[in-house]
Structures are given as C-alpha cells and as structure tokens.
Amino acid sequence: MSNDRSKRLLLVIAYIGFVSLGLPDAVIGVAWPSVRDFFELDQAALGLVLIGSGCGYFLSSFFTGRLLHGLGIGLLLTVSSGLVAAGLLGYSLTPFWFAFLGCAVLHGLGSGAIDGALNSYAAHQLSARHMNWLHACYCLGAMLGPLVMTGTLASGRSWRAGYAVLGTALWLLSALFLVTSRLWGQAGTADSHAGNGGMRAALKLPLVWLQMAVFFLYTGLEVTVGQWTFTLFTEARGASDEAAGLWVSVYWGSIGVGRVLFGLVVDRIGADPLLRGALLAALAGTLLLAFGPAWLPFAGLALIGLALAPVYPCLMTRTPQRLGVHAAHAVGFQVSAAMLGAAALPGTAGLFGERWGLETIAKFAVGLAAGLWLLHEVLLASSPATAAEARASCDRL
C-alpha cells in the first residue's frame, strides 16, 4: 500500500477511534439508576465507579510515552481498545459489585492509553484542522453512547445489553487496530519519537509543567461550567428545568459544533492566534454568566462552549513543535493533567457553592477563565511560534 493511501486509511481509523473513545464515557449517567438498583447501592456509590475509572485513566495516560516506546502505537491501540472492550463487556456480565468496580478500572486504563496514543499520533502527523475534527468526533461518540443505552432501556432490555453493544463495538475497533498495526509503525507515528527524550527528562522541563497547568485549568473550566450551570440557573436564579436543561445542552453542543467550524479555519488563522482569541472570548462568556442581566447569562454559556471548542485540540497540535523529542511524554502528561482538572476543579466549585452560595460558582468560573488566559499568555511568551512551525502545522495531512 502506498504511503499516501496508508496515511488516508489511518486518518479514517483515527476518526473512528475518537468516536469510539467517546462512546462509553457518558453512558454511566444513563445506566446508573438501573445499575444502582440491581446491586442495591446508595446513590453515592457512583463516586467509586468514577474514582476507579479515573485512576486507571490517569495512570495509563501519564505513562503513554513509555508505552508507545515499548509497544509501538499499533499494538498499544490494540491492547488499550481491548481493555476498554473487556471492561464494558465485564459490566454486562458480572453479578458482583466489586467486579463491576474492577471493570471500571479496566475501562479507565484502556481509555487513558487510547486518548494519549491517538492524541500523540494526531499531534505529530495531522494538521490542526484534523485535530479539531477528531475531537469533534469524540463529542459525537459521547452523544451516541448515552443514546444507545437510552434506546436499550426504552426497549425494555437490561442495561447489560447496552454495555454489551458498546463492548462489542470496542472489540471490533481493537481488531481493526490489530490488522493495521504494521501501518501505524510504518507511518513514522508518535512511537518513533517516544524514546528520544526520557520521561524524567521531560518532567524536568518547566514548559512541560506549564502546558500541564493549562490543560488542568481548561478541563476544570469546561466541566465546572457544564456540571454546575443547571443547578445555578434553577436553584439560584429561578429558571425552569426545561430552560436550564436546554441551555446546558446548547453549551455542550457548541463545543462539538465549534470544533467542526474552527477546523475549517484554524490552518489559515494559526493555532496560537485562534487560541488567544478563543480564551478571551471564554473569559467574556464567564463574565456574562456571572454578572450579565436578564438573558445574557444564557448567551454567555453558549459563548463559553463555542470559545472553548478549539482549545484542547489546538494545544495538542502545538505540543510537538514546542517540545520536540519530549512531545510523546508531554502529550500523556497533558491528558492526565486534564483528567485531574476535570475531577478536582468542579468538586472545588461545589465546595465553594455550598459554603458561600451557588453564585460563587459562576465567579469561580471567571477566575478559572482568567487564569487560563493568563497561563496561555505566559506559554506564548515562553515558546513563540516561528514561521517554520506555522508552515509545518499547515503542511501536515
């Protein structure tokens, strides 16, 4: 197979991989009432599932660079997809609660490695345009997974059947990665860079930690706004459940649609200028959310979603240009930092809201957005883009 045909095939598989990565991530929210009743659990037991999957996710993503160097990207994608499939099928089969928790760890281990490996491949081989569209595909998968589970439950079948469907899809993806594993290696993908800079050497670089901090704040802001605005609108501002639910859906939808739209223009604008404008827009959106009168907080919520859309993919795209041989390790660190931010900062916002009132959460979001913008400005000053780097990004597939 010619090199160009191989790259096009791998591009298609990468898109499928990002859809599949998103498929199981939001399903537990739909399945949980049924799972809880089956195992006769308290509502709070959901936290154990999230902790188990989160720990697995953090561990495998943090060591993505080493895994890429040891296994190669093709084999790593095969194994990690198989782990996710095993976790999902385990959900569908196990009669024991502690085994269910073990499956959550498997799910997290596989998902973290897939996330790190695919992002590393895309950052090294693909343009910012495709990176944005790949992450839009993740949003598509995160939307489809709950629909699969909802349809399964609505048809009168068990939640186990829904997980069986999703697990089968991930097994097929694992088989696809296995069949094409040689092509991933021949394409000169991220694993060829992973051994050139050691993990400890990467962790000694201030720029690595700065980028990790940016990812930590980004996902913290995204998830804080997504998780808390429904409660803020309904319990602190008197909005109806229907209106608040609609605008929260608009927020998440804006992230997916924004990634498609920004993918059309990012290679012409450049990742850094787009990020600078997007983060200022996100800050403006949080100010509207916190202080805007009448309908403006709703508009601010939509603006935040649209503005945040290109941030994660564009930051990933710039990582190889900024960190060179250390990029494969840095991508994994960034994915793990993002997971920590998504877990820690919304929880912190909830504590603030409980102590000082729900309106504090909106002000906390303003602080996160301001901190994110400031850190990105420091990042730009620490690693200014050259014309050659800009051309290199645009010249990728």
Steps between C-alpha positions, in 0.01 A plus 500: 500500500640844407598741776223746409235227501628373832477846654146547371398161640654579838324837497163328454581253778606788728161662445327172583725468805401840636130421454553169681700671776201721575238224480521361856606816686156648576303173510525443876276800563217333309567148625566585865143492638457148362848390612440649846171318541641169379786504750283664772739793549482854631509786252848600617646167380525655153800688633686170541446421131628842398800476731591154369479601134671833572797336673544257212472782248758713679749215535497382138493848346787622719722217373391529136852595386655191654223277371541637148873438513461147636203374296472729198185690426323221307535241776424756772175599327410133457560411864339814644188461285483139615516616863209740447304225327577258785383758753174569316425133443592436862237755602246304297589163656613533860251425780732649766538866594873483571557335162302787345745741665790298361349538154492876556878493559548301176285750314708788635834333424400435140341840443798694634741313274279543193461871573872555545604287201249646253574855610872436467452359150279789392731763653801363307334406172186709444415867460311711751198467271483123541581524870192718553283266294632195685395653830164587348469126431564435868202728574295300250591176677419650840156589362437162335596286802219627727258472208591131462443437870179706503364309201590169663319588822201649317458174308460312826841334494754504782783749539724196450388479136602862444848438637525182290432702184764758589750234603456320168564825314828545691604140428452569130711815534771299674498250213528788252802639684658153503454448127653840423766500772786473251374805310505712815867418548590553135339845505771625732249582769544625852666184633806578285545818705425355841839355577706805400421694817471320831204535732706645783666745264160617380378553857798728568389748233308804633315522169356150552360601839365826358309313230372250756368792706322641195330166432408467870327838499336447160319179587422634847325799341320292237363245747424753776282702264337189355428335835385796709308739276177298512502519879600866489220596262226299671582531871662844519337689213156349473522364144277207405647153466413501130675830427808415704527153346468644150782750554730244657442286190579805285825539692619144435375513142692824442825324586442229240370737229777750576767237439355430158480870412841597636652203320409674176703811579772410751766422238449844346480693827762302689455308823653760731299803379182289506574387856568855616169625361309195622624534858410870510153408370469231769590757767235737358248216508568422867459869586159496329414180685595648837386861467280534190137610549185344355579253219871584468620217731344250256681667211818493707462127552473440124799730440711307751427172321581642158817669627631191679446278195845538336706525819579135577571391139706808413711470814569136411595597145766742625659252742747333256612839370565628851655191658655299217627162615321538833158543338380139529552506875356851526179400320442227756572737787255750352223242468551396863507863617177562311337206675609636839363844418166353394477320834647749747382843391125429465515341844670811635231715340236291675667554837510874438135498398398312812691735727435839337203444273451374144582837344855444620532224241449745213767729647728198542455434126609859430814438704574178311453672163724791602766263630482293182541807280792623710680165498459473124652846458797385709520188282504712183777719644700192600473328162423747218396339173734534204394526138649156438287350775188660359576359155577156646159486665321597180703261285382193691219287366 
